[in-house]
Amino acid sequence: MNFKLEFEIPNPNFQISPQNSIVFLGSCFAENIGGHLLNNKFNCLVNPNGIVFNPISICDALISYLKNEKIDEEKLFYHNNLWSSWQHHGSFSSIQKEEIVEEINRNCNQAHLQLKNAEFLIVSFGSAFVFEHIKNNEIVANCHKIPSSEFKKRILTLEEITNKFEQLLLSLKAFNPNLKLILTVSPVRYIRDELVGNNLSKSVLLQATYELCNQNKNAYYFPAYEIVIDELRDYRFFESDFIHPNELAIKYVLKRFIETCFDDEAKHFYREMELLMLNLNHKTLHKGTNEHKSFIESTLKQIAAIENKYSFVELKLEAQKLQQQLSDFK
């Protein structure tokens, strides 16, 4: 007996290989799935601006990467003893202006270089609601806890999203003709918009991704939203706030993503790296024993085998740490 609705995800006309360069951008799907792949040694760059929720700010971030657009101190604002950027997550805020400018520009340059050679851009839309800063007349990526009276909140139209992204995709194609786009919609519920507003927002995002994928042969929609909301469809797959999918749900979405979007070599590579990471993160109960020594030696052999098989993998730091532990036995 089956107690959940299962559905077949259409296969894309392209698949991810283990050596591919990938850029993740957007909301929590980008952060969670991109983070898992990054930890397993895939060549990923995840959210150079920090988490970004709305499509316009995501698009603006990508345009800045294409241009390798540097910012200066005049683009920052000061609030609550911190310097911040309207186009960046609060994790970039700092008490030192020079520090935040340097970090933002370094990330932008890294994103520019990665996008130039990337095979995949994976974008996750979170919300169609935007906040326009009244004084600056611009849509912000983050309000940074500034009073709501300084913003005008509204919902994006389908045309705003698709028109902006169509222009962006033309620029991306000129910049990197080999780049493929994977779009998703975040299953996180934005309760600050209330449930009706959240559902309205998701409907706009879903329609926008449908239109963009229909119009572009190198674009593909991965149904992360439908997997959590319709296939799992149970609050046991959410955190205690009933808003954010929990680790179990994230791992299931990742599993479906790998099954659908990875080629056979990438699937095998992920399994090998997952086993290695389990060993590297293993907490030894009895250090200094022969069993512990054998475990280290076995893990070093595992690293050597992976590096020999996959020339693009860099595991020097991990090997050095294990060699240092091994030297303690002498």
Number of C-alpha atoms within 10 A of each C-alpha: 3 5 7 11 10 11 10 6 14 12 13 16 10 14 17 20 17 20 17 16 20 25 22 23 29 30 26 23 27 25 18 18 19 24 18 17 19 15 14 19 20 23 20 22 23 23 25 25 25 19 24 28 23 26 28 22 22 23 20 18 23 22 16 16 23 21 12 18 13 14 16 13 14 8 12 17 13 13 12 10 10 17 22 28 24 18 21 23 20 20 11 17 22 16 14 12 18 12 13 23 23 15 14 19 18 15 17 24 20 16 24 21 14 18 23 18 16 22 21 23 20 22 24 29 27 26 28 25 22 23 20 18 18 13 8 10 11 16 21 22 27 22 22 17 9 11 8 11 9 14 20 14 15 11 15 18 14 17 12 12 22 21 12 14 20 14 11 17 19 12 15 22 13 11 16 16 14 14 21 23 20 19 24 24 26 28 23 21 21 19 13 8 14 11 12 10 18 19 16 17 21 24 16 20 27 21 14 24 25 16 15 22 17 13 12 13 12 19 24 24 22 24 19 23 18 17 20 22 16 14 15 18 14 13 16 13 20 19 14 11 8 15 15 19 24 15 13 13 19 21 15 16 24 19 13 17 16 17 15 17 21 19 16 15 13 20 17 13 20 19 13 15 19 17 13 18 16 10 16 16 8 10 9 12 8 9 12 13 12 11 12 17 18 12 16 19 15 13 20 20 13 18 21 15 11 19 15 11 11 13 9 15 16 13 13 12 9 14 19 12 12 18 14 10 16 17 10 9 12 5
